[in-house]
């Protein structure tokens, strides 16, 4: 069964900041999705009017265009009412130093984001991915200086493995740095690996958790299943997660077919089931939705007030067991120790 409850703002980790149960992701605003800036702004304003007070973007989304759109939208609203998050790490050009987690780039990237967003502070500044060639103390030191300079209020990590989350917490304590207060991992019914270690680790350190892709890259949008096209707009850009010749993707299709039946039996859309699932985990603060159109947004807003019953959650666990990633390539980041064969072989 599913029930409707009044929207309850959640505390972001130990910060005391209150955020809506859903966070508006801005990746689809700009060249990667909706190129019409006015339409993107309308979507942002509709989300704010619905009670969402949390917006997440990144410098690399459409190479800065997403941040510019968010800045335009907030210029027409009360900036102080919005918890604004962005990220740094990805390459922003051909300059080899315009990327990564170095002090040099973090400080430059922050200044660039502030300019594009049209604001003098960022509420949550996140390191988009780990960087094995950068000392975590250098990263934390730069972020701490930005906090003390008033450029950012808090900072967090994104798609960090559990052991690196622990290392960052330890280094922050030992070197008297500010610490990561949030983690932004991949999480959905089809990508549950973080239930094994990342989520318990975040709970241990009382970190806020902001899962990205709760609809599993469109697999849980209602477009997949028996008798459907089983294609995504993203498949033309990133075919790997959608190629049904890959066993993991076929497993996703089988799971989605069963999940469609669960949703129908509960009187829900598959989108509502998917978002409701992520919202139920006690470690989760605010899943990030990424609408490209107003229709997408309207289909996701009902999850703000949704609670899934134990019977529905038990059925989901039967279809995709806890801690399972149906396609192991959907986890968003692969450590160098796995991606680079030379690191697993002795020199000859």
N, C-alpha and C positions, 0 to 999 in steps of 0.2 A: 504494500500500500504506500501511497505518497500523501503528504499533508501540506497545507499552505500555512506559513507562519509569517508574522510581521518581520520585516527586514531588520536585522540586528548588526550594527557595525561592529567590527572585530578589532582587537588590539594588535598592532603590528609588532610581533615579538615582545620585547621588554621595553619598547620605546614609549609606550603610553599614547601613541598616535592611533586614532581610530580610522579604519578604512572600511569601505563597502565590501560585502562578501564576493563581489566580482570586481576585477580590475579591467579597465578598458585598455587593451593592447592596440598600439598604433602602427604595427608593421605593415598593414594593408593600406595605409594612407600615403599616397604618392605613387611613384612610377611602378612599384611592385604590386600595386593593387588598384585603388581608385585614384586616377590622375586628376580628377576634378576637385580642386581645393575647396570650393564652396560646398560641395556635397559631403566631403570629409568633415568639414566644420559642422555641418548640420548633424551628422552622425554623432560627433563628439558632444555637441550641445544637447542632443536628445538623451544621451547616456547620463550627462550631468543632471538633467531635469528629472530623470528617473531615479536619482538618488546615488548613482555611482560617483564617488569622490576621489577615485584613484585612477591615474593614467600612467601607462608604461610605454616608453618608446626606446629608441637606441640611435646612436649616431649613424650606424651603418644602414639603417632602414631607408632604402631609396637614397643612400649616400647623403643624408642630412635633410632631405625633403620632408620626411615624416616629422622631424623635430620642428621644422619651420611651420608646418600645418598646425601642429599642436600649439605652437606659440601664437599663431594667428587666432585660433579658437579661444585660447585663454585670455587674449587681449580684450575679448568681448564679454568675458565673464569675470567673476572675482577670483583672481589668482590665489588669494589666501585661503579660499575654500577647497582647493584641490591639492591632493597629495601627488606630487609630480615626480615620476621616476624616469631615468634614462640610463644608458649603459655605454661603456667604453671597452675597447679591446680590438675589434675588427679593423681590417685595413681600410683606411680612408684615402687611398691614392697609391701611387707607385713609390713614394718615399718609404724606405724600409723602416724608418723610425716613426712613421705615422700609423702605428698599430702597436698592439701588445699591452703589457702591464707595467712598463717602466715608469719611473717618476716623470721623466721627460714627457712622455706621451700622455699620461693621465692628467697632468696639469694643463697641457695644451688642449687635450680633448675636452676637458671640463670647460675651459674658456670658450671653445668653439660651440659647445652645446648650449652654454648660457646665452651666447649671441643668437644662435638659431631659435632658441625657445623664447627669446625676448624677456628673460627674467634675470634677476640678480642672485637667485639661489635655486638649488635643486634639492628636493626633499630626500630623495633616495638615489644615490649614484652607485651603479652596479658594475662589477667586473664581469664582462660578458662570457668569458671562458677562462680556464686556467692557462698559465703560461709557464711551461717547464723550464724555460731558460731565464726566468726572472725570479730573483729571491723574493719570497712572499713578504719579507720584512720591508723591502723597498716599496712594494705596492702598498702595504698598510701604512708606511710612513708618509707617502704622498697623499693618501686618502685622509689620514689624520690631520695633515697640514691644511687640507682643503676644508675640513670641518672647522678647524680653529680659525681659519680665515673667513668663515661665514659663507663660503661658496656652496657648500653642501651641508645638509643637516645630518644625514646618516649615510652609511654605505653598506652594500651587500655583494654577494657573489651570485653567479649564475652557472648552472650545469657543472658544479664542482663535485668530484667524488667525495665520499664520506671522509676518507683519510686526509684529504686536503682541507676540508672544513675544520677538522680537528686540529691540524697543524696551524692553520690561520688563527684559531682561537688561542692556542698555546703561545704562539709567537706574540700575539697582541698582549697577552698577559705578561710575558717575560720581558718584553721591550717597552711596556707601558704605552701601547698604541690604542687608538680606538679600534673597535672590533666589527667584523661583519655582523649585522643585525638581521639580515635576511638571506635566504637562498632561493633562487629561481630555477627549479629543475623541470625536466619533462615529466608529465604525469597524466595518465588517462586510464580508462578501463583496459586499453590494449597495451599500455606501457607502464607496468607496475613495479619495475625493478627497484625503484627507490624505496619501496616499502621495507626492503631488507635491511638497509643501512642508512641511507641519507635521511629519511624521515625520522627514525629514532635518534640519529645524531642531532638533527635540528631541534627535536624536542628536548634533548639533554641540555643543549646550550640555549634553550628558550628563544630560538630564532623564528622569525616570521617566514612562512613558505608561500611562494607565489608561483604555482605551477604553470608552465607554458604548454600550449597545445593540448588543452583538455579534450578537444574534439579529435585528437590524433591525426592532425593534418587533413581533416575533412572526412576521415573514415567514419566518424560518428556524427556526421552532419545529416544523415538520412539519404545520401546519394548512393550508398553502397548497400548491397544485399541482393537477395533472389529477385530476378526479373528487372533489376536496375542496370544502369549503364556501367556502374563500377569504374568510373573514371573521375578524375579531379582536375580542376583548372591548374593545380600545381604540378600534375604529372608531366606536363609538357616541359616544365622547368627543372623538376627534380624527379625523374622517372623511377628511381630505385625503390622508394617506399610504396609504389603502386603497381609494380610489375608482378602480375599474378603467376608468372612462372617461378617466382621466388617462393619457396615453401612457407617462409614466415608471413608473407603477404597473403597467401592462400589461407593460412591459419587465421589471419585477421578477418578475411571475408567470411569464413565459417563462423567466427565469433560474432561478427556484426549481424549475420543472419539470425542467430539465436537471440542476440540482444534486442533486435527489432521486435521479436515476439514478447520479450519481457516488458519492453516499453509499452507496447500495445495493451498488454494485460494490466498494466498499472495505470492506464489512461494518460500516458505521457508521450511526448515526442522523443525520438532517440537523443536529440540535443539536450532535452531536459534531463533525461536519464544520465547522460554522460556528465553534465555539469553537476547534477545532484550527487553523483558518485564522488567526485573530487571534493565537493563541499563537506561531505560527511566525515572524512578522515580528520581526527582531532589535531593532527599536525598542520593541516592546511589552513592558511589564513585567507587567501583571496586568489582563486584561479584567474588566469588572464584570458579573456575572450578577445578574438581578433576579427571583428566584422569588417567586411569589404563594402557592404551595402547596408542601407537602412533596413531592408528585409532581414538580413543576417542578424543585425542587432535586435530587432523586435522578436526574433525567434529565440533569442538567448536571455532576454531580460526576465522572463517568468521564473528562471532559476534563482533569482534573487530571494524569492520567498518560498523556496521548495525544500521539503525534507523527505528523504526516502525512508521507507520502512525497512525493518530488519529482514522481512521476507524478500524484498527486492534485492537488497544488498547480498543476502545469502545466495540468491540465484545468480547474481553477477559473479560471485566467487566461484561458483560451480563451472561457469563458462570460461572465465579467465582466472586461474588460481592466484591468490595473493603473491606478490613478489615476482610475477612473470612478465617478461618482455616477449611478446609473440614474435617480433622481428627485432633481433638484437641490434640492428643498424639504426633503429629509431631513437636511440638514446641521446643524440645531439652532439656528443663529443667522445672521441676515442683516444685514450692516452697513447703517447708516443711508444710506450713499451709494447703496445699491441699493434699499432699502425706501422711501425718501422721494424722490419725483420732483422736488420743489422744489430738492433739492441738486444736481440735474443740469441746472438751467435758470437762465439769467441773469435777474435781476430785471427787470421791465418798468416 
